[in-house]
Amino acid sequence: MTAGVRRLTLTVHLTCSVGWIGAVLAYLALGIWAATARDAETVRAAWTAMSVAGWWAIVPLALASLATGLVMSLGTRWGLFRHYWVLVSLALTIVCAVVLLLHMPSVSAVVATGRSGTGGDLFHPAAGLIVLLAIAVLNVYKPRGLTRYGWRRQQEERARHRAGQGQGRAERAGHVADG
């Protein structure tokens, strides 16, 4: 991946990831609004807004974040299978996306039936927010730890590098002896 493509992909990935966190915060605020509202009309309005935010913001941002994260891992030195933090980040992102996709139809059902729901939806966005923040911390701090595959690849790269240096020395020594 060229430097320009990498920067563009990273920019899109960061924008989608931060947008996903922001959209979940908005969804959580709507859930709190629904949970504390006294009248059924306000609760229905909050659930309608949660459905719109979920389907039109959270789901697309989640899928885009997952896709661009995969592209970043496959196109950079971090790799998809080299570091544990990348695998954990990917696994948590997949879990969040799957839970989101399984949860959103129930939100739509509440809106479609005209029921006011049972207060607000607080558990899913709160748990999701915690997991998304954990993913963000992993991606910023990048804790050490190579997978077996990553360790093997690192050893192969070091051996190739050493072999290349040794060949360069031999060539230079040959030129000195000839001169």
C-alpha positions in Angstrom: 0.0 0.0 0.0 1.5 3.4 -1.0 1.9 6.1 1.7 -0.9 8.1 0.1 -3.4 5.2 0.0 -2.4 4.3 3.6 -3.1 7.8 4.9 -6.4 8.0 3.1 -7.5 4.6 4.4 -6.3 5.5 7.9 -8.3 8.8 7.7 -11.4 7.0 6.6 -10.9 4.4 9.3 -10.4 6.9 12.1 -13.4 9.0 10.9 -15.7 5.9 10.8 -14.5 4.6 14.2 -14.8 7.9 16.0 -18.2 8.5 14.2 -19.3 5.1 15.5 -18.5 6.0 19.0 -20.2 9.4 18.7 -23.3 7.8 17.1 -23.5 5.3 20.0 -23.3 8.2 22.5 -26.2 9.9 20.7 -28.1 6.6 20.8 -27.4 6.3 24.5 -28.6 9.8 25.1 -31.9 8.9 23.3 -32.2 5.8 25.4 -31.8 7.8 28.6 -34.4 10.3 27.3 -36.8 7.4 26.7 -36.1 5.9 30.0 -36.8 9.1 31.9 -39.7 10.3 29.9 -43.1 10.4 31.5 -45.4 10.3 28.5 -45.7 7.6 25.9 -45.4 10.0 22.9 -41.9 11.1 24.0 -40.9 7.5 24.5 -42.1 6.6 21.0 -40.3 9.6 19.6 -37.1 8.6 21.3 -37.4 5.0 20.0 -38.0 6.3 16.5 -34.9 8.4 16.7 -32.9 5.5 18.1 -34.1 3.4 15.1 -33.0 6.1 12.6 -29.7 6.7 14.4 -29.1 2.9 14.5 -29.9 2.1 10.9 -28.6 5.3 9.2 -25.6 6.1 11.3 -24.4 3.4 13.7 -24.7 0.3 11.3 -23.0 2.0 8.3 -20.2 3.4 10.5 -19.7 0.0 12.2 -19.5 -1.8 8.9 -17.2 0.8 7.4 -15.0 0.8 10.5 -14.7 -3.0 10.2 -13.9 -2.9 6.5 -11.3 -0.2 6.7 -9.8 -1.8 9.7 -9.3 -5.0 7.7 -7.8 -3.0 4.8 -5.4 -1.2 7.3 -4.3 -4.5 8.9 -3.7 -6.2 5.6 -2.0 -3.3 4.0 0.4 -2.2 6.7 3.3 -3.7 8.7 0.9 -4.6 11.6 -0.7 -7.3 9.6 -3.9 -9.1 10.4 -2.4 -12.2 12.2 1.0 -10.8 13.5 0.0 -9.0 16.7 -2.5 -10.1 19.4 -3.8 -6.6 19.7 -4.9 -6.6 16.1 -6.7 -9.9 16.5 -8.4 -8.8 19.7 -9.4 -5.5 18.1 -10.8 -7.3 15.1 -12.7 -9.9 17.2 -14.2 -7.2 19.4 -15.2 -5.2 16.4 -16.9 -8.2 14.8 -18.7 -9.0 18.0 -19.9 -5.4 18.3 -21.1 -5.4 14.7 -22.9 -8.7 15.0 -24.6 -7.7 18.2 -25.6 -4.5 16.6 -27.1 -6.2 13.5 -29.0 -8.7 15.7 -30.3 -5.9 18.0 -31.5 -3.4 15.5 -34.5 -5.4 14.2 -35.9 -5.4 17.7 -35.6 -1.6 17.8 -37.4 -1.4 14.5 -40.1 -3.8 15.8 -40.7 -1.5 18.8 -41.1 1.5 16.4 -43.2 -0.5 13.8 -45.7 -1.8 16.4 -46.2 1.7 17.9 -45.4 0.4 21.3 -43.6 2.8 23.5 -41.1 0.2 24.5 -40.1 -0.5 28.0 -38.3 2.7 28.8 -35.1 3.3 27.0 -32.5 1.0 25.5 -29.5 1.5 27.8 -27.7 -1.8 28.1 -26.7 -2.3 24.5 -25.3 1.2 23.8 -23.6 1.3 27.2 -21.9 -2.1 26.8 -21.1 -1.3 23.2 -19.6 2.1 24.1 -17.3 0.4 26.7 -16.2 -2.2 24.1 -15.6 0.5 21.5 -13.5 2.5 23.9 -11.5 -0.6 24.8 -10.8 -1.1 21.1 -9.7 2.5 20.8 -7.3 2.1 23.7 -5.9 -1.1 22.1 -5.4 0.7 18.7 -3.6 3.6 20.3 -1.4 1.8 22.8 -0.7 -1.3 20.6 0.4 -3.6 23.4 3.3 -5.9 22.7 2.8 -9.5 21.8 3.4 -11.3 18.6 1.3 -14.3 17.6 3.2 -17.5 16.6 2.7 -16.5 13.0 4.0 -13.0 13.7 7.0 -14.3 15.5 7.8 -16.7 12.7 7.5 -13.9 10.1 9.7 -11.6 12.2 12.4 -14.3 12.4 12.2 -14.8 8.6 12.5 -11.1 7.9 15.5 -10.8 10.3 17.2 -13.8 8.5 16.6 -12.2 5.1 18.0 -8.9 6.4 21.1 -10.6 7.8 21.7 -12.6 4.6 21.4 -9.4 2.6 23.9 -7.6 4.8 26.3 -10.5 4.5 26.1 -10.6 0.8 26.7 -6.8 0.6 29.9 -7.2 2.7 31.2 -10.1 0.6 30.6 -7.9 -2.6 32.4 -5.0 -1.0 35.3 -7.2 0.1 35.6 -8.6 -3.4 35.8 -5.1 -4.8 38.5 -4.1 -2.3 40.6 -7.2 -3.1 40.3 -6.4 -6.8 41.3 -2.8 -6.4 
